Amino acid sequence: MKVLYIKANPKPDEESRTFRISEHFIREYKKHHPDDEIITLDLYKENIGFLDEHGVQLKYDPGNADDPMLKYALQFKEADKYVFAEPFWNLGIPAILKAYIDYICITKLTFAYTADGPVGLLKNKKCVNIITRGGAYSEGPYAALEMGDKYLRNILGFLGITDYTTISADMLDIIGVDVESVMQKALKQAEELAKTF
């Protein structure tokens, strides 16, 4: 299996609570799936930019598969499993992750328009999204404001990826919360999921 590990946080691994969980997941995954290939894609190191006019044209007519603008879509299509890792910013995902999504949503590669509407072309794949949030957005009155994990789940479902699991660490910036206890719970969840993912 080919696993694409997509990192969307400018912080280094040792300073990011998100990466503390995702790196633990990857280490545990390797223990249980030693023959799988893991490809790490750090969006900030890639310096992902916004689509230009040429990129927008390719979204609707990919034409030549050798076009360098299609490299992310082709890489994404070839993967069997996806691990996303990002913080929750301003009720959504970091802009760089949204920019990356724009690169991978390409007609005829990852989805297609049909007489019955759009159809995802990435069937039988699975995803885990690892997200850290400062407040309580998994449930309760603020859950309706959560547009990060919710967006990612919907856009990947649009591409055909419906086997989707979320590992979240919430309330990390709430005064009085035992942050380490929250982190340990998420780390344990990551450890358990890594066995069967």
Secondary structure, DSSP 8 states (H G I E B T S, - for coil): -EEEEEE--SS-GGG-HHHHHHHHHHHHHHHH-TTSEEEEEEHHHHT-----HHHHHHHH----TT-GGGHHHHHHHH-SEEEEEEE-BTTB--HHHHHHHHHH--BTTTEEEETTEEEES--S-EEEEEEE-SS--SSSTTGGG--SHHHHHHHHHHTT--EEEEEEE--TTSTT--HHHHHHHHHHHHHHHHHH-
